[in-house]
Structure formats: structure tokens, C-alpha cells
Amino acid sequence: MRDKRDLDQTDLELIRLLAEDARRPYNELAEAVNLSPPAVSDRIDRLQEQGVIRQFTIDIDRLKLQQRTPIMIEFEAHPNESEEIYQRLCSLAGVEHAFKQYDGTIVVYGNAPKSNPIEWLREEVDLEHVTDIDFEMIEKYEWTQQLDKAEFSLPCQVCDNTVKSDGITATIGERTLAFCCPSCKSTYEREFKDFQTNFD
């Protein structure tokens, strides 16, 4: 039997709905997944505890903020020094995304003061071990939480095959589970019944 904290189809539907709009009220989410609002609240709390949902946030159009300008910066640094530089950049006010590559290259997307982006960096980051910096001003950007349908596919509870659109969802015990075929569903039901019998 799998851990009771495994995601099921209801969890995945909640994630999809929250990715579209994190401000959806619990009663709207509950109606969409056929649960009560308290049950939805419990599931969302569990998804947060598991780290599946890390935070609820807002999408800010930085281009409308004054005195800041969106930029993409690429740093070339020695691999031995890149981790420390990366950590400092992650904590720098205005940095939204930071990526560290294996060769020591670090790419940062952030919002620098319009007056002097280099000084913005030098205040917090020691650039001594940076061999090259390349700045690119951003004209447009789109930040999206759109998720591919493949990210919402579940493994069959019995054989681990991906459950496709013709799969079966069934509530067994207190869990809603996905199966790739009727045979796997029957196998799981039989094992679940045997487990309950032995447990009792």
C-alpha cells in the first residue's frame, strides 16, 4: 500500500485550480471537487506541509513600478565561488529568479534601480570572483503558472504505469485512487480487503 499522503486526483485538481487563481475561495474549490470547504482546507494544508504548494503569491507587473527596471544578468564565475555568489544573489532585494549552472554561470532575473544597476549589485555581492557580467534590459515578460496536463498524470496504484484518460478513479477506504485498468483496480481492492481482514 502507498503512503496515505500520496497525491490523488482531487489534490491535483485543487492544484490546477489554485495555479489558475490562488485567491479562489474554499467554497468555490469545494464545489469544483465535490468536497466540503473544511475538507478542501485540510487538503490544502496537507499540500503545504508536503511542500507541493510552497506559497500563495501575487503576480506583480514590475514594468508599472517606478524607479525599477526589469533586467536579466548573466554572471560568469569560477565554479568554486559560484555557490556563494548565487546565495548572495538569491537574498538580494529585487531578485525574482536565480539559476546556477554547473559551469559556474549564474543567470538572474530581477528589478534593478534605473539609476545604476551595477551599484545595486555591488552593495550586496562581492564581484571580485566574477569574471564577466552581461546585462540585458527586459522590454516584456510573462510570468505564468500554467501547468502541462502531463504534470497532473498519476501513476497506477498497482503497477506504476501512467494513468491515461481512459483510466479509472475509485474511492477505496478513505482515499480516491487512480488505476490504469479494471484489472489493477480489482487487484488493489482485493489487497485492501485482505489488509483490512488481517488488521481486524
N, C-alpha and C positions, 0 to 999 in steps of 0.2 A: 504494500500500500504506500502511496506517496504521502509526503508531508501535508498535513491539513492546511498549511499556509500557501500551497501552490495556487497560482492564479487559475481562475476558471473563466468561462465565457462572460459571466456577469461582471467580473473585475475588469476584463478587457474592454467591455462596452463602457463602463464608467470612465476608464482612462481615455477612451476615444472622445467621449462627450466632454470631459474636462479639458482635453487638449484643444478642442474647438472653442470652448468658453469656460475658463476656470471660475467664473462668477455664477455659474448655474446654481440655483437654489436646490437644496436637498429634495424638496417635494417634486421638483421637475425631474431630477435624476431618478428619484424613486419610481415615478410614473413610467419613465422610459425603460426601466429594467424590471418592473413588476415586483418591487420590494417596498417596504415601509421606509420613511425617512430615517428612523433610528438605525435600521439595518444598513442603509446606504452609508450613514455616518460611521458605523462600525467598520465597514469595509474600507472606506477612505482612510480612516485612522490606521488600519492594518497595512494598507498600501504605503502609507507614510513611514510606519515602523520598519517595513521591509526595505525601504529606500527606493521603491519603484516610483513613487511620487516624492520628489525631493523638496519642492516648494511651490507655492502658488504665487504668481508674479503678474506684473502688468507689462504690456508691450508699449514702450515709450518711443515716440518719433523724435529721435535726437536731433534731427535736422530742424526742428521747430524750437529747440532750446537756444538761448542766446549765449554768446561768448564761448561756445564749444564747437568743435568741428570734428566730424567722424573721420578717422584715419585708419589705414592699415599699415602696420610697421613690420618689417622683416629684419630680424637680428641674426647675424652670423657670429657664433661664439664657439670657443673650444668646448668639446663635449664634456670635459671635466668641470667646466664652470657654468654650463648651461642650466643645470638644475637650480642653482642658487639664483641666477638671473630670472629664470622662469617663475620661481616662487615670489620674488620681489614684484615682478610684473603683475602677477595674479592679485596681489594685495594693493596695487596702485589704484587710487580713486580714478574712475573714468574708464578703466579697462573692463570690457564686457566679455571678451573671449580671448583665450591664450592657448596656443598649440605649440608643443615641443616635439621636434623631430629627432630621430636617432642620431643624425649627424651634428646635432648641436644647434641647428637652426630653430629659431623661435618666431612664430608669427602671432601678432597681436592685433585685435580689432578694439579700438577704443575711441574716446571722445576727448580730444586734447584742447587746451586753451588756444584760441585763434592766434593769440599774440606770439607765442614761442613754444612749439611742441617739444623741442629739444630740452629746454629748461624744465618742462613738466616731467620729463623722464629723469633728468639728472638729479632732481630733488630726492628721488626715492631709489634710483637704480644706479649702481656703480657700473659705468660703461667702460671701465678700463680693460675688461676682458672681452669686450665686443669688438670684433674685427671689422664689421661693416653694418651699417644701418641703411635701410631703404624705406622712405616714406611714400605713401600713396594716399592722396585725398579721395574721399568717397563721395561720389555725386548722388548715388541712390543705393539703397539696400532694402532687403526684405528679410525680416526675421520670422520664421514660421515654425509651428509645431505640428505641421501636417505629418501624419504617420501612414506609412505604407500598410496595405492590408496584410502583407506577409509578416509584419511585426506583431499582428494580432492572431497569428495561427498558433494553435495549441498542439502539443504532442498527445497522441493517444495514450490514455492511462494504462494501457496494457502493453502495446508493442512499440511505443515511442514514434510511430510514423506520424507525419503531419496530418492533422485532421483537415480535410478539404471541405468544400461547400456541401458535398453530399454526406458529410459525417453526421454523427448522432450526438445529441446532447441529452443527458438524463440526470435527474436528481436522485442520488442514491445516498441513503442516510441523510446527512445534513448538507451534503455537497452537490453542486452542479458540475458535472464532469463531461468531457468530450471524448468521443470514441470514433475511430476511423471506419468501423463497420459493425454490423449487428453481432458478429461473432465475438469481437473484443468486448462489446457491451455485456454479452451473456457470460463471458469468462470472468469479467470483473464482478458481476452480480453474484456469480457462484462463489468466487473467492471471498467476497464481502459477507455473504451469508454464512460460509464456513467459519470465517473470522469471528462473527458475532456469536455463533454457536459455541465455539471453543472458549470465547471470552466469558460467556454466561456460565 
